[in-house]
Amino acid sequence: MTLRPDNRLADVPMTPIRCGRCESRVLVRKSSWDQTSVQWDAAAVQGCLERSLAERVAVRGRTEPFLACAALGESIVEAARQGELPVVDDVRH
């Protein structure tokens, strides 16, 4: 079985976006208004205020992943609205 290469990032690469609250920088690719891919690096993980709070109040031994930061989500949507973050399939509802 041959794996087909994933060329999506070649066409529209990930864009660095800073959170409007904590200034953490992540890489983002917005495939549509409903789908967003986010890559966190170690500095962003440590700098995210919502992520830090979630870890402090989490039950010990928690295994569920941190899914979203509301402040970062707002920054991503605003970047897309301003045209700073391309939306690959820009079909608005």
ROBA-187947 format. One record per residue: x, y, z of N, C-alpha, C in turn; residue in three letters; residue number from 1. Coordinates in Angstrom, 1 decimal, decimal comma. Example, Ala and Ser with C-alpha at 12.3 -4.5 7.8 and 13.67 -1.06 7.14 Angstrom:
2
PT      n.x      n.y      n.z     ca.x     ca.y     ca.z      c.x      c.y      c.z    aa     i
PT     13,2     -5,7      7,8     12,3     -4,5      7,8     13,2     -3,3      7,8   ALA     1
PT     12,8     -2,2      7,1     13,7     -1,1      7,1     12,9      0,0      7,9   SER     2
//
This chain:
93
PT      n.x      n.y      n.z     ca.x     ca.y     ca.z      c.x      c.y      c.z    aa     i
PT      0,8     -1,2      0,0      0,0      0,0      0,0      0,9      1,2      0,0   MET     1
PT      0,6      2,1     -0,9      1,4      3,4     -1,0      0,5      4,5     -0,4   THR     2
PT      1,2      5,3      0,5      0,5      6,4      1,0      0,6      7,6      0,1   LEU     3
PT     -0,5      8,3     -0,1     -0,6      9,5     -0,9     -0,1     10,6      0,0   ARG     4
PT      0,8     11,5     -0,6      1,3     12,6      0,2      0,1     13,6      0,5   PRO     5
PT      0,2     14,2      1,6     -0,8     15,3      2,0     -0,3     16,6      1,5   ASP     6
PT     -0,8     17,2      0,5     -0,3     18,4     -0,1     -1,1     19,6      0,3   ASN     7
PT     -2,0     19,5      1,3     -2,8     20,6      1,7     -2,0     21,8      2,2   ARG     8
PT     -1,0     21,4      3,0     -0,1     22,5      3,6      0,7     23,2      2,5   LEU     9
PT      1,0     22,5      1,4      1,7     23,1      0,3      0,9     24,2     -0,3   ALA    10
PT     -0,4     24,0     -0,5     -1,3     25,0     -1,1     -1,6     26,1     -0,2   ASP    11
PT     -1,9     25,9      1,1     -2,2     26,9      2,0     -1,5     26,5      3,4   VAL    12
PT     -0,3     27,0      3,6      0,4     26,6      4,8     -0,2     27,2      6,1   PRO    13
PT      0,2     26,7      7,2     -0,2     27,2      8,5      0,3     28,6      8,7   MET    14
PT     -0,5     29,4      9,4     -0,2     30,8      9,6      0,0     31,1     11,1   THR    15
PT      1,1     31,8     11,5      1,2     32,1     12,9      0,2     33,1     13,4   PRO    16
PT     -0,5     32,8     14,5     -1,5     33,7     15,0     -1,2     33,8     16,5   ILE    17
PT     -1,3     35,1     17,0     -1,1     35,3     18,4     -2,5     35,5     19,1   ARG    18
PT     -2,5     35,0     20,3     -3,7     35,1     21,1     -3,8     36,6     21,6   CYS    19
PT     -5,0     37,1     21,5     -5,2     38,5     21,9     -5,1     38,7     23,4   GLY    20
PT     -5,2     37,7     24,2     -5,1     37,8     25,7     -3,7     37,5     26,2   ARG    21
PT     -3,1     36,4     25,9     -1,9     36,1     26,5     -0,7     36,2     25,5   CYS    22
PT     -0,9     36,5     24,3      0,1     36,7     23,3      0,9     35,4     22,9   GLU    23
PT      0,4     34,2     23,3      1,0     33,0     22,9      0,8     32,8     21,4   SER    24
PT      1,8     32,3     20,7      1,7     32,1     19,2      1,5     30,7     18,9   ARG    25
PT      0,6     30,4     18,0      0,3     29,0     17,5      0,3     29,1     16,0   VAL    26
PT      0,4     27,9     15,4      0,2     27,9     13,9     -1,2     27,4     13,6   LEU    27
PT     -1,8     28,1     12,6     -3,2     27,8     12,3     -3,5     27,6     10,8   VAL    28
PT     -4,3     26,7     10,5     -4,8     26,6      9,1     -6,3     26,4      9,2   ARG    29
PT     -7,0     27,3      8,5     -8,5     27,3      8,5     -9,0     26,7      7,2   LYS    30
PT     -9,5     25,5      7,3    -10,0     24,8      6,1    -11,3     25,4      5,7   SER    31
PT    -12,1     25,8      6,6    -13,4     26,4      6,4    -13,8     27,2      7,6   SER    32
PT    -14,9     27,8      7,6    -15,3     28,6      8,8    -15,7     27,7      9,9   TRP    33
PT    -15,9     26,4      9,7    -16,3     25,4     10,7    -15,1     24,5     11,1   ASP    34
PT    -14,0     24,6     10,4    -12,9     23,7     10,7    -11,6     24,4     10,8   GLN    35
PT    -10,9     24,2     11,9     -9,6     24,9     12,1     -8,6     23,9     12,7   THR    36
PT     -7,4     23,9     12,2     -6,3     23,1     12,7     -5,3     24,0     13,4   SER    37
PT     -4,9     23,6     14,7     -4,0     24,5     15,5     -2,9     23,6     15,9   VAL    38
PT     -1,7     24,1     15,7     -0,5     23,4     16,3      0,1     24,3     17,4   GLN    39
PT      0,2     23,7     18,5      0,8     24,3     19,7      2,2     23,9     19,9   TRP    40
PT      3,1     24,9     20,2      4,5     24,5     20,6      4,6     24,6     22,1   ASP    41
PT      5,7     24,3     22,6      5,9     24,2     24,1      5,7     25,6     24,7   ALA    42
PT      6,2     26,7     24,0      6,0     28,0     24,6      4,5     28,4     24,6   ALA    43
PT      3,8     28,1     23,6      2,3     28,4     23,6      1,6     27,7     24,7   ALA    44
PT      1,9     26,4     24,8      1,3     25,6     25,9      1,5     26,2     27,3   VAL    45
PT      2,7     26,6     27,5      3,1     27,2     28,8      2,5     28,6     29,0   GLN    46
PT      2,3     29,4     27,9      1,9     30,7     28,0      0,4     30,9     28,0   GLY    47
PT     -0,4     29,9     27,6     -1,8     30,0     27,5     -2,5     30,1     28,9   CYS    48
PT     -3,1     31,2     29,2     -3,7     31,4     30,5     -4,9     30,4     30,7   LEU    49
PT     -5,7     30,1     29,7     -6,8     29,2     29,9     -6,4     27,8     30,1   GLU    50
PT     -5,3     27,4     29,3     -4,8     26,1     29,5     -4,2     25,9     30,9   ARG    51
PT     -3,5     26,9     31,3     -2,9     26,8     32,7     -4,0     26,6     33,8   SER    52
PT     -5,0     27,4     33,6     -6,1     27,3     34,6     -6,8     26,0     34,5   LEU    53
PT     -7,0     25,4     33,3     -7,6     24,1     33,2     -6,8     23,0     33,8   ALA    54
PT     -5,4     23,2     33,7     -4,6     22,2     34,3     -4,6     22,3     35,8   GLU    55
PT     -4,7     23,5     36,4     -4,7     23,7     37,8     -6,0     23,1     38,5   ARG    56
PT     -7,1     23,2     37,8     -8,4     22,8     38,4     -8,7     21,3     37,9   VAL    57
PT     -7,9     20,7     37,1     -8,2     19,4     36,6     -8,0     18,4     37,8   ALA    58
PT     -8,8     17,3     37,6     -8,6     16,2     38,6     -7,3     15,5     38,3   VAL    59
PT     -6,6     15,2     39,3     -5,3     14,5     39,2     -5,4     13,2     38,3   ARG    60
PT     -4,5     13,1     37,4     -4,5     11,9     36,5     -5,4     12,0     35,3   GLY    61
PT     -5,9     13,2     35,1     -6,8     13,5     34,0     -6,2     13,1     32,7   ARG    62
PT     -7,0     12,5     31,8     -6,4     12,1     30,5     -7,0     12,8     29,3   THR    63
PT     -8,1     13,5     29,5     -8,8     14,2     28,4     -7,9     15,4     28,0   GLU    64
PT     -7,9     15,6     26,7     -7,0     16,7     26,1     -7,7     18,0     26,3   PRO    65
PT     -6,8     19,1     26,4     -7,3     20,5     26,4     -7,8     20,7     24,9   PHE    66
PT     -9,0     21,0     24,7     -9,6     21,2     23,4     -9,6     22,6     22,8   LEU    67
PT     -9,8     23,6     23,6     -9,9     24,9     23,1     -9,6     26,0     24,1   ALA    68
PT     -9,1     27,1     23,6     -9,0     28,3     24,4     -9,9     29,3     23,8   CYS    69
PT    -10,8     29,8     24,5    -11,8     30,8     24,0    -11,2     32,0     23,5   ALA    70
PT    -10,2     32,6     24,2     -9,5     33,8     23,7     -8,8     33,6     22,4   ALA    71
PT     -8,1     32,4     22,3     -7,4     32,1     21,1     -8,4     31,9     19,9   LEU    72
PT     -9,5     31,3     20,2    -10,5     31,1     19,2    -11,0     32,4     18,7   GLY    73
PT    -11,2     33,4     19,5    -11,7     34,7     19,1    -10,6     35,4     18,2   GLU    74
PT     -9,3     35,2     18,6     -8,2     35,8     17,8     -8,1     35,2     16,4   SER    75
PT     -8,4     33,9     16,4     -8,3     33,2     15,1     -9,5     33,6     14,2   ILE    76
PT    -10,7     33,7     14,7    -11,8     34,2     13,9    -11,6     35,6     13,5   VAL    77
PT    -11,1     36,5     14,3    -10,8     37,9     13,9     -9,8     37,9     12,9   GLU    78
PT     -8,7     37,1     13,0     -7,7     37,1     11,9     -8,3     36,7     10,6   ALA    79
PT     -9,2     35,7     10,6     -9,8     35,2      9,4    -10,7     36,4      8,8   ALA    80
PT    -11,5     37,0      9,7    -12,3     38,1      9,2    -11,5     39,3      8,6   ARG    81
PT    -10,4     39,5      9,2     -9,5     40,6      8,7     -8,7     40,3      7,5   GLN    82
PT     -8,7     39,0      7,1     -8,0     38,5      5,9     -6,5     38,2      6,2   GLY    83
PT     -6,2     38,2      7,5     -4,8     37,8      7,9     -4,6     36,3      7,9   GLU    84
PT     -5,7     35,5      8,0     -5,7     34,1      8,0     -6,6     33,6      6,9   LEU    85
PT     -6,0     33,0      5,8     -6,8     32,5      4,7     -7,8     31,4      5,2   PRO    86
PT     -9,0     31,4      4,6    -10,0     30,4      4,8    -10,0     29,6      3,5   VAL    87
PT     -9,6     28,4      3,5     -9,4     27,6      2,2    -10,7     27,5      1,5   VAL    88
PT    -11,8     27,1      2,1    -13,1     26,9      1,5    -14,0     28,0      2,1   ASP    89
PT    -13,8     29,2      1,6    -14,5     30,4      2,1    -16,0     30,5      1,6   ASP    90
PT    -16,8     29,6      2,2    -18,2     29,6      1,9    -18,9     30,0      3,2   VAL    91
PT    -19,4     31,2      3,2    -20,0     31,7      4,4    -21,5     31,2      4,5   ARG    92
PT    -22,0     31,0      5,7    -23,3     30,5      5,9    -24,3     31,6      5,8   HIS    93
//
